[in-house]
């Protein structure tokens, strides 16, 4: 089984298996702009907000996702696993990186050759 994950910031979609982290699936997009830090929930680089759908997640550093944020749908993509099709919004460092690279890719693809 594979779920569809939509990144609201860029309009991209990617497949993600329930035993694969959201970050792991995102990396398979094969493009620049997806920062990867510790992959263990300690650095906070991959913070996202789940806009719709369900995830299960492993323990995350409270330095990066407070209990209050967690109740609002914030998780670290390296510690979250899809349990349904879902939409997420990248925030903080991840948002800046993916939005910048998506804009660059869009400009490059629309440039005359």
C-alpha positions in Angstrom: 0.0 0.0 0.0 1.2 3.5 -0.8 -0.3 6.8 0.2 -0.2 10.1 -1.8 1.4 13.0 0.0 0.8 16.6 -1.3 3.2 19.4 -0.4 1.0 22.5 -0.3 3.9 24.9 -0.6 4.9 23.7 -4.0 1.9 21.7 -5.3 4.1 18.6 -5.6 2.9 15.1 -4.8 4.8 12.0 -4.0 4.1 8.4 -3.0 5.0 7.3 0.5 4.6 3.9 2.1 3.3 3.5 5.7 6.7 2.2 6.8 8.6 5.1 5.1 9.0 8.5 6.7 7.5 11.5 5.1 11.1 12.9 4.7 12.2 9.6 3.0 9.4 9.9 0.5 10.1 13.5 -0.1 13.8 12.8 -0.8 12.7 10.4 -3.6 11.4 13.4 -5.5 15.0 13.6 -6.6 15.4 17.3 -6.6 17.4 19.9 -4.8 16.0 22.0 -2.0 15.0 19.2 0.4 17.3 19.7 3.4 18.1 16.6 5.4 19.6 16.9 8.8 20.0 14.3 11.5 17.1 12.1 10.4 16.5 11.4 14.1 14.2 14.1 15.2 16.9 16.2 16.9 17.7 19.0 14.5 14.2 20.3 13.5 15.2 21.0 9.8 12.3 18.9 8.4 9.4 20.4 10.4 6.0 20.2 8.6 2.4 20.8 9.5 -0.1 18.1 8.6 -3.0 20.0 6.9 -5.1 16.9 6.2 -4.8 13.2 6.7 -3.2 11.1 9.4 0.3 10.2 10.4 1.9 8.2 13.2 5.1 9.5 14.6 8.1 8.5 16.7 9.5 10.6 19.5 10.5 14.1 18.5 12.6 16.7 20.2 10.4 19.2 22.2 13.0 21.8 21.3 11.6 21.7 17.8 8.0 20.6 18.2 6.2 21.6 21.4 3.3 19.7 22.8 1.0 22.6 21.8 2.4 22.5 18.2 2.0 18.8 18.0 -1.8 19.2 18.8 -1.9 21.7 15.9 -0.5 19.1 13.5 3.2 19.9 13.5 5.6 17.0 13.2 9.2 16.3 12.0 9.0 14.6 8.6 11.9 12.4 9.6 9.8 10.9 12.4 6.4 10.8 10.8 4.8 8.0 8.7 1.7 8.3 6.6 -1.4 6.5 7.7 -3.6 7.9 4.9 -3.3 10.2 1.9 -2.3 13.5 3.3 -1.4 17.1 2.6 1.4 18.8 4.5 2.9 22.3 4.6 6.6 22.7 5.1 7.5 25.3 7.7 10.5 27.2 8.9 13.8 26.1 7.3 12.3 23.4 5.1 9.7 25.8 3.7 12.4 28.4 2.7 14.5 25.7 1.0 11.8 23.9 -1.0 10.0 27.1 -2.0 13.2 28.7 -3.2 14.2 25.7 -5.2 10.7 25.2 -6.6 10.7 28.8 -7.8 14.1 28.4 -9.4 13.1 25.2 -11.2 9.9 26.9 -12.4 11.9 29.9 -13.8 14.4 27.6 -15.5 11.7 25.4 -17.1 9.9 28.4 -18.5 13.0 30.1 -19.9 13.4 30.0 -23.6 16.2 27.8 -24.8 
